[in-house]
Amino acid sequence: MQKKLVIISGPTASGKSQLVLDLAQHYQTSIVSADSRQVYKKLNIGTAKPDLQAMNLVPHYLVDFIEIDAEYSVGQYLMDANQIIEELFQKNEIVFVAGGTGLYVNALIHGLDDFPMIDPIIKSNLTSIWKKEGVGNLAKELSILDPEYASSVDLKNPHRLIRALSVIKSSHQKYSSYLKNKSSHQNYPILHLLIEDSREVIYDRINRRVDLMIEMGLIDEVKDLKDYWECPSMKTVGYSELISYLKGECNLEKAIEKIKQHTRNYAKRQMTWYRKYHQGPKISRNFDEKLIQTINDFANPMID
C-alpha cells in the first residue's frame, strides 16, 4: 500500500492538536508539526506546544528542536519535514501533520518557489530602511519594480516587502517571475483536512486559552527569556505584548487584552488564507466515526 500523509489544519485554538493526537493514537503513528513557532526551544506556554503527556503518548517531530536565537525558514522546514516524513514511512503506513502555519502546509503540499540566493548586504540595507522609515518607501519601490506582486501582497507586512525586494535586487528579475517555478516536492498522496468552526466559537476559545496561558505561568516564561527578547522568535503574539508590559510600556490588563485581540486577528487571517487556498474536505474538531471513515477511504481506496 502506498504511504499516505494526512494534514489536519485549522486556525489557532481550533482544537487541531488534540484531534491529531487522538488520530495518531488510533492509527498508532506519529505527528509532524507544521507550526513556525513551536519549532523553537524555550517557547512553550505561549506557543501552545504539546505537553510532556502528549509527547509521551505519541512521537512528535519538528517541535522544540531549534535554538531560540536561531533563524529558521520555510525552506529549511520543508527539507526537515520531508526527510522526517520519509523516515516515518519506513515503519508507518500513514503519518499525520498538525498544521497551523499556512506557509508550512502549503510548502508540504505544493513545494516551494525556486528562488535565487539573496545578497545579505541588500537585505540588511532594506531592513535598515524599514526600521528608520517604515514600510511606505519599500511598498512604493516594490510597486514600481514588480507591480504584479505588489498588487497581491500585504503592503503593510515589512517581512514580505523586504523578502521580495531582496530577491529583485539580488537577481535583477521580478519576484513574481519566480512564483511560477515550483521546485520538486513530495511524491506521496496527501489528504488535507480543515477544521472549520464559527468565528464566534474560535474567538471564545482564544480568549479562554489566553487566560489559561497566564494561569500556567506565561508571564514568568517571558521574564526568564529576557536575554532573548530581541530575537526574531520572540516577535510573536503572546510574547511581544508581555515584553511591552515587563518594560513598563503598558499595564498587565492591557497586555492581556492585546494578546487576545492580536490572536483573534491572527486567527481571522488564517481563516481567510484557508478559505482561499484549501481544497480538501472540511471537518469538525470531533474525533468520530465519520472522520475515521474519511481517512480510511483515503488510505485504502476501493478499486473498481
SERO-4910 file (N, C-alpha, C, O; in steps of 0.05 Angstrom, whole numbers):
BEGIN
 pado doro    nc1    nc2    nc3   cac1   cac2   cac3    cc1    cc2    cc3    oc1    oc2    oc3
  Met    A     17    -24      0      0      0      0     18     25      0     37     26     15
  Gln    A     10     44    -17     26     69    -18     23     85      8      1     86     20
  Lys    A     45     97     16     44    112     41     27    137     37     26    148     15
  Lys    A     14    146     59     -4    169     57      2    189     79      9    181    102
  Leu    A     -1    215     73      2    236     92    -24    250     96    -38    257     77
  Val    A    -32    254    121    -57    267    128    -50    293    143    -38    292    164
  Ile    A    -58    315    132    -53    341    145    -79    351    157   -100    354    143
  Ile    A    -78    357    183   -101    369    197    -95    398    202    -77    405    218
  Ser    A   -109    416    188   -104    445    191   -128    458    205   -149    446    209
  Gly    A   -123    483    213   -144    498    226   -132    523    239   -108    523    244
  Pro    A   -148    543    244   -137    567    257   -129    561    286   -136    540    297
  Thr    A   -114    579    297   -105    575    325   -129    572    343   -150    585    340
  Ala    A   -127    554    363   -148    548    382   -172    533    370   -193    532    382
  Ser    A   -168    521    347   -190    506    334   -192    477    345   -212    464    339
  Gly    A   -172    468    360   -173    441    371   -158    420    355   -162    396    359
  Lys    A   -141    430    336   -128    410    319   -107    394    333   -103    370    326
  Ser    A    -94    405    353    -73    390    367    -84    365    381    -73    343    379
  Gln    A   -107    369    395   -119    346    408   -130    326    388   -128    302    392
  Leu    A   -142    336    367   -153    318    347   -132    301    334   -135    277    330
  Val    A   -109    314    326    -88    299    314    -76    279    334    -68    257    326
  Leu    A    -74    286    359    -65    268    379    -83    243    381    -73    221    381
  Asp    A   -109    247    381   -128    225    382   -125    207    357   -125    183    359
  Leu    A   -122    220    334   -119    205    309    -93    189    308    -93    166    300
  Ala    A    -71    201    316    -46    187    316    -46    163    335    -34    142    329
  Gln    A    -60    166    358    -62    143    376    -79    121    363    -72     97    365
  His    A   -100    129    350   -118    109    337   -103     93    315   -106     69    313
  Tyr    A    -87    107    299    -73     94    277    -45     85    285    -30     74    269
  Gln    A    -37     89    310    -11     81    321     12     91    304     28     76    294
  Thr    A     12    118    300     32    130    283     43    155    297     39    159    321
  Ser    A     55    173    281     69    196    292     57    222    281     41    222    262
  Ile    A     66    244    294     56    271    286     80    288    278    100    290    293
  Val    A     77    302    256     97    322    247     84    349    250     63    354    238
  Ser    A     96    367    265     85    394    268     91    411    244    111    409    231
  Ala    A     72    429    238     75    449    217     69    477    230     53    492    220
  Asp    A     83    482    252     79    507    267    106    522    268    125    512    278
  Ser    A    106    547    258    131    562    256    142    572    282    164    582    283
  Arg    A    127    570    304    137    579    330    142    556    349    159    558    366
  Gln    A    128    534    345    133    511    362    160    497    356    168    480    372
  Val    A    172    505    334    199    493    328    220    503    349    240    489    353
  Tyr    A    215    526    362    236    538    379    235    526    407    214    522    419
  Lys    A    259    522    417    262    514    445    255    537    463    258    561    455
  Lys    A    246    532    487    240    551    508    214    566    504    203    576    524
  Leu    A    203    567    480    177    579    475    156    557    479    149    543    460
  Asn    A    146    554    503    129    532    510    100    540    513     82    532    498
  Ile    A     94    555    534     67    562    541     54    579    519     32    574    510
  Gly    A     68    600    511     57    619    492     53    608    464     38    620    449
  Thr    A     65    586    457     61    574    430     42    550    432     37    537    411
  Ala    A     31    545    455     13    522    459     26    496    450     13    479    437
  Lys    A     51    493    457     67    470    449     55    445    463     47    447    486
  Pro    A     56    422    449     46    397    462     61    393    489     85    396    491
  Asp    A     46    384    509     59    380    535     72    352    536     70    337    517
  Leu    A     85    347    559    101    322    561     83    298    559     91    277    548
  Gln    A     58    300    570     40    277    568     33    270    539     34    247    531
  Ala    A     28    291    523     22    286    495     46    275    480     44    257    464
  Met    A     70    286    486     94    277    473    101    248    480    113    234    464
  Asn    A     94    240    504     98    213    513     78    193    501     85    170    496
  Leu    A     54    203    495     34    186    483     40    180    454     36    158    445
  Val    A     48    201    440     53    199    411     79    214    404     83    236    413
  Pro    A     97    202    388    121    216    380    114    241    363     98    239    344
  His    A    125    264    371    121    289    356    148    297    344    169    294    357
  Tyr    A    147    308    320    171    317    306    169    346    298    147    356    294
  Leu    A    192    359    296    195    387    289    181    405    310    170    425    304
  Val    A    183    396    335    174    411    358    198    414    377    211    394    383
  Asp    A    203    438    386    223    442    407    251    432    398    264    418    413
  Phe    A    260    440    374    285    429    365    304    450    353    327    444    346
  Ile    A    295    475    352    312    497    342    318    516    365    301    523    381
  Glu    A    344    525    367    351    544    388    335    570    385    330    578    363
  Ile    A    328    582    407    311    605    407    323    629    392    308    645    382
  Asp    A    349    630    391    362    653    378    370    647    349    385    662    337
  Ala    A    361    624    338    368    616    311    347    625    291    324    630    299
  Glu    A    355    628    266    335    634    245    327    608    232    342    589    229
  Tyr    A    301    607    224    291    583    212    271    591    190    252    605    196
  Ser    A    275    581    166    259    589    143    240    567    135    243    544    143
  Val    A    221    574    118    203    554    107    218    534     90    210    510     88
  Gly    A    239    543     76    255    524     61    269    503     78    269    480     71
  Gln    A    280    512    100    292    493    119    271    474    130    276    450    133
  Tyr    A    247    485    136    226    468    146    219    446    126    216    423    134
  Leu    A    216    454    101    208    434     81    228    412     79    221    388     76
  Met    A    254    419     79    275    398     78    273    380    102    275    355     99
  Asp    A    271    391    126    269    375    150    244    358    151    246    334    158
  Ala    A    222    370    143    196    355    144    196    332    125    188    310    132
  Asn    A    205    336    100    206    315     80    224    292     89    217    268     85
  Gln    A    247    299    100    265    278    110    253    261    132    254    237    131
  Ile    A    240    275    151    228    260    173    204    244    164    201    221    173
  Ile    A    188    255    146    165    240    136    173    215    122    162    193    125
  Glu    A    194    217    105    204    194     91    214    173    111    210    149    106
  Glu    A    227    181    132    237    162    152    214    149    167    214    125    172
  Leu    A    193    165    173    170    154    187    155    134    170    143    115    180
  Phe    A    155    138    143    141    120    125    155     93    124    143     73    114
  Gln    A    179     90    135    192     65    135    178     45    154    180     21    151
  Lys    A    164     57    174    151     40    194    121     46    197    107     32    212
  Asn    A    111     67    183     83     74    186     70     76    158     82     87    140
  Glu    A     46     66    155     32     69    130     20     97    127     16    106    105
  Ile    A     14    110    149      2    136    149     16    153    170     22    144    192
  Val    A     20    179    163     32    198    182     15    223    182      3    231    162
  Phe    A     12    235    206     -4    259    209     13    284    212     34    283    224
  Val    A      3    306    201     15    332    204     -6    350    218    -29    352    210
  Ala    A      3    364    239    -13    383    253     -6    411    242     16    421    248
  Gly    A    -24    422    226    -17    446    211    -29    472    222    -53    475    222
  Gly    A    -12    490    230    -22    516    239    -11    539    222    -24    559    219
  Thr    A     13    535    211     25    556    194     20    550    165     30    531    154
  Gly    A      4    568    152     -4    563    125     19    559    106     17    543     88
  Leu    A     40    575    109     63    573     90     76    545     92     85    534     72
  Tyr    A     78    535    116     90    508    120     72    487    107     82    469     93
  Val    A     46    488    112     28    469    100     29    471     70     29    450     56
  Asn    A     28    495     59     29    499     30     54    488     18     54    476     -4
  Ala    A     77    491     32    102    480     22    102    450     21    112    438      2
  Leu    A     90    437     42     88    408     41     71    398     18     78    378      6
  Ile    A     50    412     12     32    403     -9     42    410    -37     41    393    -55
  His    A     52    434    -41     58    444    -67     88    447    -73     95    453    -96
  Gly    A    105    444    -53    133    451    -57    138    480    -54    120    495    -45
  Leu    A    162    489    -60    169    517    -57    177    530    -83    187    517   -101
  Asp    A    172    556    -85    182    570   -108    213    570   -108    225    573    -86
  Asp    A    224    567   -131    253    563   -133    267    591   -135    273    601   -156
  Phe    A    272    603   -111    283    630   -110    314    629   -111    326    609   -103
  Pro    A    326    651   -121    355    653   -121    367    660    -94    352    666    -75
  Met    A    393    658    -91    406    667    -67    403    697    -64    404    712    -83
  Ile    A    400    705    -39    397    734    -33    423    745    -22    436    733     -5
  Asp    A    431    769    -32    455    783    -22    448    794      6    430    810      9
  Pro    A    463    784     27    456    793     54    459    823     59    446    834     76
  Ile    A    477    836     43    480    865     46    455    879     36    446    899     49
  Ile    A    444    870     15    419    882      4    397    879     24    382    898     30
  Lys    A    394    855     36    373    851     55    377    868     80    358    879     91
  Ser    A    402    871     89    408    887    112    401    917    107    391    930    124
  Asn    A    408    926     83    401    954     76    371    959     76    362    980     85
  Leu    A    356    940     65    327    943     64    315    942     92    296    957     98
  Thr    A    327    925    109    317    924    136    322    950    151    305    959    167
  Ser    A    345    962    145    351    988    158    331   1010    149    323   1026    165
  Ile    A    325   1010    123    305   1029    113    278   1025    127    266   1045    135
  Trp    A    270   1000    130    244    995    144    245   1005    173    226   1018    181
  Lys    A    267   1000    187    268   1008    215    269   1038    218    259   1049    238
  Lys    A    281   1052    199    284   1081    201    259   1096    190    251   1117    200
  Glu    A    247   1085    168    227   1100    153    200   1086    153    180   1099    144
  Gly    A    198   1061    162    173   1047    160    170   1033    133    189   1032    117
  Val    A    146   1023    127    142   1007    103    135   1023     78    135   1012     56
  Gly    A    129   1049     82    119   1065     60    136   1065     35    127   1059     13
  Asn    A    162   1071     38    180   1073     15    186   1045      3    189   1043    -21
  Leu    A    186   1025     20    190    997     10    166    989     -8    170    977    -29
  Ala    A    143    996      1    118    989    -14    118   1004    -41    111    992    -61
  Lys    A    126   1029    -41    127   1045    -66    147   1033    -85    142   1031   -109
  Glu    A    171   1026    -75    191   1014    -92    183    988   -104    187    982   -128
  Leu    A    170    971    -88    160    946    -98    139    950   -119    138    935   -139
  Ser    A    122    970   -116    101    975   -135    112    984   -162    101    979   -183
  Ile    A    136    996   -161    149   1004   -186    164    981   -199    162    977   -223
  Leu    A    179    966   -183    196    944   -193    180    919   -201    188    905   -219
  Asp    A    158    914   -186    142    890   -191    113    895   -185    103    885   -164
  Pro    A     99    910   -202     71    917   -196     53    892   -194     33    893   -180
  Glu    A     60    871   -208     43    847   -207     43    835   -179     22    829   -168
  Tyr    A     67    832   -166     68    821   -139     57    841   -119     44    834   -100
  Ala    A     63    867   -124     53    888   -105     23    888   -104     12    896    -83
  Ser    A     10    881   -125    -20    881   -125    -32    859   -108    -56    859   -102
  Ser    A    -16    838   -102    -27    815    -87    -16    813    -59    -28    799    -42
  Val    A      6    826    -53     19    822    -26      8    843     -7     -2    864    -14
  Asp    A     10    836     19      3    855     41     25    876     42     47    870     52
  Leu    A     19    900     33     39    921     32     46    933     59     63    951     62
  Lys    A     33    923     80     39    932    107     57    911    122     64    916    145
  Asn    A     63    890    108     79    869    120    108    873    112    116    868     90
  Pro    A    125    884    131    153    891    123    169    866    115    187    869     98
  His    A    164    843    127    180    820    120    175    810     92    194    802     78
  Arg    A    150    811     83    144    804     55    157    824     36    167    816     15
  Leu    A    156    850     43    167    870     25    197    867     23    209    869      1
  Ile    A    210    864     46    239    861     46    247    836     31    267    836     16
  Arg    A    233    814     34    239    789     20    237    793    -10    255    786    -25
  Ala    A    215    805    -19    211    809    -48    232    827    -60    243    821    -81
  Leu    A    237    850    -47    257    869    -57    285    858    -56    301    864    -74
  Ser    A    291    841    -36    317    828    -35    321    810    -59    343    809    -71
  Val    A    301    795    -66    302    777    -89    306    793   -115    323    787   -132
  Ile    A    290    814   -118    291    831   -142    318    843   -146    330    842   -167
  Lys    A    329    855   -124    354    869   -126    378    850   -128    399    857   -140
  Ser    A    375    825   -118    397    806   -119    398    792   -147    419    786   -157
  Ser    A    375    788   -158    373    772   -183    368    789   -208    372    780   -231
  His    A    359    814   -204    352    832   -226    329    821   -242    326    825   -266
  Gln    A    312    805   -228    288    794   -240    264    800   -222    267    803   -198
  Lys    A    240    802   -233    217    807   -217    212    784   -198    216    761   -205
  Tyr    A    203    790   -174    197    770   -154    174    752   -164    175    728   -160
  Ser    A    155    764   -178    132    748   -188    140    727   -208    125    708   -211
  Ser    A    163    731   -222    171    712   -242    179    686   -229    177    665   -242
  Tyr    A    188    686   -204    196    662   -190    173    646   -179    175    623   -173
  Leu    A    150    660   -177    127    646   -165    115    626   -184     97    611   -176
  Lys    A    124    625   -209    113    607   -229    131    582   -232    124    564   -248
  Asn    A    153    581   -217    171    558   -220    173    543   -194    189    550   -176
  Lys    A    157    522   -191    157    506   -166    179    486   -166    184    472   -186
  Ser    A    193    484   -144    214    463   -141    200    437   -135    176    436   -128
  Ser    A    215    415   -138    204    389   -134    196    385   -105    209    397    -87
  His    A    176    369    -99    168    364    -72    160    335    -68    171    318    -82
  Gln    A    142    330    -50    136    302    -42    125    286    -65    115    296    -85
  Asn    A    127    259    -62    116    241    -82     97    221    -69     95    198    -78
  Tyr    A     83    230    -48     64    213    -34     37    227    -34     36    252    -33
  Pro    A     15    212    -34    -12    225    -33    -16    240     -7     -7    231     14
  Ile    A    -31    262     -9    -37    279     15    -67    283     17    -80    290     -3
  Leu    A    -77    280     41   -105    287     47   -103    311     66    -92    309     88
  His    A   -114    334     57   -113    358     73   -141    364     84   -159    371     69
  Leu    A   -144    360    110   -170    365    124   -168    391    139   -149    396    153
  Leu    A   -189    407    137   -190    433    151   -212    433    172   -235    428    166
  Ile    A   -204    439    197   -224    442    218   -238    469    214   -225    490    213
  Glu    A   -264    468    212   -280    492    207   -299    497    230   -313    478    238
  Asp    A   -300    521    240   -318    528    261   -326    557    258   -314    571    242
  Ser    A   -346    566    273   -355    594    270   -334    612    283   -319    604    301
  Arg    A   -333    636    273   -314    656    283   -319    661    313   -300    664    328
  Glu    A   -344    661    321   -350    666    349   -339    645    367   -329    651    388
  Val    A   -342    620    358   -331    597    374   -301    599    376   -290    595    398
  Ile    A   -288    604    354   -258    606    354   -249    629    372   -230    626    387
  Tyr    A   -262    652    370   -254    675    386   -258    669    416   -241    677    432
  Asp    A   -280    656    423   -284    649    451   -263    630    461   -253    633    484
  Arg    A   -256    610    445   -235    591    453   -208    606    456   -192    599    474
  Ile    A   -203    625    438   -178    641    441   -177    656    467   -157    655    481
  Asn    A   -198    670    474   -199    686    498   -194    668    523   -180    675    541
  Arg    A   -207    645    523   -204    627    546   -176    615    547   -165    610    568
  Arg    A   -165    609    523   -138    598    523   -117    618    532    -98    610    546
  Val    A   -120    643    525   -101    663    534   -102    665    565    -81    667    578
  Asp    A   -126    665    576   -129    666    606   -115    642    618   -101    645    639
  Leu    A   -118    619    606   -105    594    616    -75    596    614    -61    588    633
  Met    A    -65    608    593    -36    611    590    -24    629    612     -3    623    623
  Ile    A    -39    650    618    -30    668    640    -29    652    666    -10    654    682
  Glu    A    -50    636    671    -51    620    696    -29    599    697    -19    593    718
  Met    A    -21    590    674      0    569    672     28    581    676     48    566    680
  Gly    A     31    607    676     57    619    681     70    632    657     95    634    656
  Leu    A     55    642    638     67    654    614     83    678    621    104    683    608
  Ile    A     75    694    640     90    718    647    118    710    657    137    723    649
  Asp    A    119    690    674    146    681    684    162    670    661    187    673    661
  Glu    A    149    656    642    164    646    619    177    668    604    201    666    596
  Val    A    163    690    599    174    713    585    196    726    601    216    734    590
  Lys    A    192    729    627    213    740    645    239    725    642    260    736    640
  Asp    A    237    698    643    260    681    642    275    683    616    298    674    614
  Leu    A    261    693    595    273    694    569    283    723    562    286    730    539
  Lys    A    288    739    583    296    767    578    320    770    560    321    788    544
  Asp    A    339    752    562    363    753    545    357    750    515    374    755    498
  Tyr    A    333    740    509    326    734    481    304    752    470    293    747    449
  Trp    A    296    773    485    274    789    478    276    801    450    256    806    436
  Glu    A    301    806    440    304    818    414    307    798    392    310    806    368
  Cys    A    305    773    398    307    752    377    282    751    360    260    756    370
  Pro    A    284    745    334    261    743    317    239    724    327    216    728    323
  Ser    A    248    702    340    229    683    350    210    694    371    188    683    375
  Met    A    219    715    385    203    727    406    183    748    395    166    758    410
  Lys    A    186    755    369    168    774    357    142    760    349    134    760    325
  Thr    A    128    750    368    104    734    363     83    740    383     89    749    406
  Val    A     58    735    376     36    742    394     39    726    420     45    702    420
  Gly    A     34    740    442     36    728    468     62    736    482     63    738    507
  Tyr    A     83    739    467    109    746    477    114    776    474    122    790    493
  Ser    A    108    787    450    113    815    446     97    833    465    108    852    476
  Glu    A     72    826    470     55    842    488     65    841    517     64    861    531
  Leu    A     73    818    526     83    815    553    111    828    557    117    837    578
  Ile    A    126    828    535    152    843    536    146    873    540    160    886    556
  Ser    A    126    883    526    119    911    530    110    917    559    118    937    570
  Tyr    A     95    898    570     86    901    598    110    901    617    112    917    635
  Leu    A    128    882    613    151    879    631    170    903    628    186    908    646
  Lys    A    169    916    605    186    940    601    172    965    613    184    987    613
  Gly    A    148    961    623    134    984    635    119   1001    615    111   1024    621
  Glu    A    115    991    590    102   1006    569     71   1005    571     58   1021    558
  Cys    A     61    986    586     32    984    589     26    967    614     45    955    625
  Asn    A      1    968    624     -5    951    647    -12    923    639    -15    917    615
  Leu    A    -14    905    658    -18    877    652    -45    872    639    -48    856    620
  Glu    A    -66    886    649    -93    882    637    -93    889    608   -104    875    591
  Lys    A    -79    911    601    -78    920    573    -62    899    556    -70    893    534
  Ala    A    -40    889    568    -24    870    553    -40    844    547    -38    834    525
  Ile    A    -55    835    566    -71    810    563    -92    814    542    -97    797    525
  Glu    A   -105    838    543   -126    843    523   -114    845    495   -126    837    475
  Lys    A    -89    856    493    -76    858    467    -69    830    457    -71    825    433
  Ile    A    -61    812    475    -55    784    466    -80    772    454    -79    760    432
  Lys    A   -102    775    467   -128    764    457   -135    777    431   -143    763    412
  Gln    A   -133    803    429   -140    817    404   -122    808    381   -132    802    359
  His    A    -96    808    386    -77    801    364    -80    771    356    -76    764    333
  Thr    A    -86    754    376    -91    726    369   -116    723    353   -117    707    334
  Arg    A   -137    738    359   -161    737    343   -156    747    315   -166    736    296
  Asn    A   -140    768    313   -133    779    286   -118    758    270   -123    754    246
  Tyr    A   -100    744    284    -84    723    270   -102    700    261   -100    690    238
  Ala    A   -121    692    278   -140    671    271   -157    679    247   -162    663    229
  Lys    A   -165    704    246   -181    714    224   -165    712    198   -175    705    177
  Arg    A   -139    720    199   -122    718    175   -118    689    166   -118    683    143
  Gln    A   -115    671    186   -113    643    180   -138    633    165   -136    619    145
  Met    A   -161    640    176   -186    631    164   -189    641    136   -199    627    118
  Thr    A   -181    666    132   -182    678    105   -164    663     86   -171    658     63
  Trp    A   -140    657     96   -120    643     79   -130    615     71   -128    607     48
  Tyr    A   -141    601     91   -151    574     85   -175    574     66   -178    557     49
  Arg    A   -192    594     69   -215    596     51   -205    600     22   -218    590      3
  Lys    A   -183    613     19   -172    619     -8   -157    595    -20   -159    590    -44
  Tyr    A   -142    580     -3   -124    560    -14   -132    531     -8   -123    513    -22
  His    A   -148    526     13   -154    499     20   -174    487      0   -194    499     -7
  Gln    A   -168    462     -9   -185    449    -29   -195    422    -20   -210    409    -35
  Gly    A   -189    413      4   -197    387     13   -223    389     30   -236    410     31
  Pro    A   -230    366     42   -254    365     59   -252    383     84   -230    387     94
  Lys    A   -275    392     93   -276    407    118   -288    389    140   -306    374    134
  Ile    A   -277    391    164   -286    374    185   -291    390    211   -284    413    212
  Ser    A   -303    377    231   -305    389    257   -281    380    274   -264    365    264
  Arg    A   -279    390    298   -257    381    316   -262    355    329   -246    345    345
  Asn    A   -285    342    323   -293    318    337   -278    293    325   -276    290    301
  Phe    A   -269    276    343   -258    250    336   -281    231    335   -290    221    355
  Asp    A   -291    225    310   -315    208    308   -312    189    284   -293    189    270
  Glu    A   -333    172    281   -332    152    260   -332    164    232   -320    153    214
  Lys    A   -345    187    229   -345    199    203   -317    207    194   -310    203    171
  Leu    A   -302    218    213   -275    226    207   -257    202    201   -242    202    182
  Ile    A   -260    182    217   -244    157    213   -250    145    186   -232    136    172
  Gln    A   -276    146    178   -284    135    152   -271    151    129   -263    139    109
  Thr    A   -270    177    132   -258    194    112   -229    187    108   -219    185     86
  Ile    A   -215    184    130   -186    177    129   -182    149    118   -164    144    102
  Asn    A   -199    130    127   -197    103    117   -202    101     87   -188     86     73
  Asp    A   -221    116     77   -227    116     48   -203    127     32   -198    118     10
  Phe    A   -189    146     44   -165    158     31   -142    138     33   -128    134     13
  Ala    A   -138    125     56   -116    107     59   -119     81     44    -99     69     35
  Asn    A   -144     72     41   -149     46     28   -172     50      8   -194     39     12
  Pro    A   -167     64    -14   -188     69    -34   -198     43    -47   -183     24    -51
  Met    A   -224     43    -52   -235     20    -66   -227     20    -95   -226     41   -108
  Ile    A   -220     -4   -105   -212     -6   -133   -235    -18   -149   -245    -40   -143
  Asp    A   -243     -4   -170   -265    -13   -187   -256    -37   -204   -272    -48   -219
***
